[in-house]
């Protein structure tokens, strides 16, 4: 049986404790990458944002790249990606003992109910539709940060 420990947290200026490990953004659309970076800056999220532009890069980052020793605090996963779609990435993450516990938030423009259902079946922790309006997107990012990086208690392999 694997051994786990609570993730370490860092106190941030408002007094809250925050998971400060890097975040993996899996997104092929450059405009959406820039939008996410801008929203993170505006929301005061200081976690490093590691970007994978396709499914293969995402799996590589998790297995032999920046996350080969420690999982990201969060994986923000688009569904429509080149080389390997988000559903297949999610399936592989959940099938791998090391990445099974990774927190995965699907952040996509998909409006398909079947996508929501399939992501839930594959073990996504959350499914969020990307708002088109920047202010709405910023609110979504702030909510993601408040819940997943500050409130949620998580574990990592020890």
C-alpha positions as CSV (number, residue, x, y, z in Angstrom):
1,X,0.0,0.0,0.0
2,X,1.3,3.5,-0.9
3,X,2.1,6.0,1.8
4,X,0.7,9.5,1.6
5,X,1.2,12.7,3.5
6,X,-0.7,16.0,3.5
7,X,0.7,18.5,1.1
8,X,2.7,21.3,2.5
9,X,1.1,24.7,2.4
10,X,2.4,28.2,2.6
11,X,0.8,31.2,4.4
12,X,-0.2,33.9,1.9
13,X,-0.6,37.6,2.7
14,X,-4.3,37.4,3.7
15,X,-3.4,34.8,6.3
16,X,-4.8,31.8,4.5
17,X,-2.7,28.8,3.8
18,X,-2.2,27.9,0.1
19,X,-0.9,24.9,-1.8
20,X,1.9,26.6,-3.7
21,X,3.1,23.7,-5.9
22,X,3.0,24.5,-9.7
23,X,-0.1,24.1,-11.7
24,X,-0.2,22.2,-15.0
25,X,-2.3,23.9,-17.7
26,X,-3.1,21.6,-20.6
27,X,-4.2,23.9,-23.3
28,X,-3.4,24.2,-27.0
29,X,-5.1,27.5,-27.8
30,X,-2.5,30.4,-27.3
31,X,-5.3,33.0,-26.6
32,X,-6.7,30.8,-23.8
33,X,-3.2,30.3,-22.4
34,X,-2.7,34.1,-22.4
35,X,-6.2,34.6,-20.9
36,X,-5.4,32.1,-18.1
37,X,-2.0,33.7,-17.3
38,X,-3.7,37.2,-17.2
39,X,-6.5,35.9,-14.9
40,X,-3.9,34.2,-12.6
41,X,-2.0,37.5,-12.3
42,X,-5.1,39.5,-11.6
43,X,-6.3,37.0,-9.1
44,X,-2.9,37.1,-7.3
45,X,-2.2,33.4,-7.8
46,X,1.6,33.1,-7.6
47,X,1.8,29.3,-8.4
48,X,4.1,28.6,-11.3
49,X,1.9,27.8,-14.4
50,X,3.5,25.0,-16.4
51,X,1.9,24.8,-19.9
52,X,1.5,21.6,-22.0
53,X,0.2,22.3,-25.5
54,X,-1.0,18.8,-26.3
55,X,-1.8,15.6,-24.6
56,X,1.6,14.0,-25.1
57,X,3.3,17.0,-23.6
58,X,1.0,16.8,-20.6
59,X,1.8,13.1,-19.9
60,X,5.5,13.8,-20.5
61,X,5.5,16.7,-18.0
62,X,3.9,14.4,-15.4
63,X,6.2,11.4,-16.0
64,X,9.6,12.8,-16.8
65,X,9.3,16.6,-16.8
66,X,8.7,19.1,-14.0
67,X,6.3,16.8,-12.2
68,X,8.3,13.6,-12.2
69,X,8.9,13.8,-8.4
70,X,5.8,15.6,-7.1
71,X,2.4,16.1,-8.6
72,X,1.1,19.5,-9.5
73,X,-1.2,21.2,-7.1
74,X,-3.8,21.1,-9.9
75,X,-4.2,20.0,-13.5
76,X,-6.4,22.4,-15.6
77,X,-7.3,20.2,-18.5
78,X,-8.9,21.2,-21.8
79,X,-10.7,18.4,-23.7
80,X,-10.1,19.3,-27.4
81,X,-6.3,18.9,-27.8
82,X,-4.0,17.7,-30.6
83,X,-2.2,14.3,-30.4
84,X,-4.3,13.1,-27.5
85,X,-7.6,14.5,-26.3
86,X,-8.4,15.4,-22.7
87,X,-10.5,12.3,-22.1
88,X,-7.6,10.0,-22.9
89,X,-5.3,12.1,-20.7
90,X,-7.8,11.8,-17.8
91,X,-8.2,8.0,-18.4
92,X,-4.4,7.6,-18.3
93,X,-3.9,9.7,-15.2
94,X,-6.5,7.6,-13.3
95,X,-5.0,4.3,-14.5
96,X,-1.5,5.2,-13.3
97,X,-0.8,4.6,-9.6
98,X,1.4,7.7,-9.3
99,X,-1.0,10.2,-10.9
100,X,-4.3,8.6,-9.7
101,X,-4.7,11.1,-6.9
102,X,-3.9,14.2,-9.0
103,X,-6.6,16.9,-8.8
104,X,-7.9,17.4,-12.3
105,X,-10.3,20.3,-13.2
106,X,-11.6,20.1,-16.7
107,X,-11.7,23.6,-18.0
108,X,-13.2,23.6,-21.4
109,X,-15.5,25.4,-23.8
110,X,-17.5,22.1,-24.4
111,X,-21.2,22.4,-23.8
112,X,-21.8,18.7,-24.4
113,X,-23.6,16.9,-21.6
114,X,-22.0,13.7,-22.6
115,X,-18.6,15.3,-22.0
116,X,-19.6,16.2,-18.4
117,X,-20.8,12.7,-17.8
118,X,-17.8,11.0,-19.4
119,X,-15.4,13.2,-17.4
120,X,-17.2,12.3,-14.2
121,X,-16.9,8.6,-15.1
122,X,-13.2,9.0,-15.8
123,X,-12.6,10.6,-12.4
124,X,-12.4,14.3,-13.1
125,X,-12.6,16.3,-9.8
126,X,-14.5,19.1,-11.4
127,X,-15.9,20.2,-14.8
128,X,-16.0,24.0,-15.5
129,X,-17.1,25.6,-18.7
130,X,-14.8,28.4,-19.8
131,X,-16.7,31.7,-19.6
132,X,-16.2,33.8,-22.7
133,X,-16.2,37.1,-20.8
134,X,-12.9,37.9,-19.1
135,X,-14.5,39.1,-15.9
136,X,-16.5,35.9,-15.6
137,X,-13.4,33.9,-16.4
138,X,-11.5,35.8,-13.7
139,X,-14.3,34.9,-11.2
140,X,-14.0,31.3,-12.2
141,X,-10.2,31.4,-11.7
142,X,-10.7,33.0,-8.3
143,X,-13.2,30.3,-7.3
144,X,-10.9,27.6,-8.5
145,X,-8.0,29.1,-6.5
146,X,-10.1,29.6,-3.3
147,X,-11.4,26.0,-3.4
148,X,-8.6,23.9,-4.9
149,X,-5.5,25.8,-3.6
150,X,-6.8,27.1,-0.3
151,X,-9.7,25.1,1.1
152,X,-9.2,21.6,-0.2
153,X,-7.0,19.4,1.9
154,X,-5.0,17.0,-0.2
155,X,-2.3,14.4,0.0
156,X,0.7,13.5,-2.0
157,X,3.0,10.4,-2.1
158,X,5.5,10.4,0.7
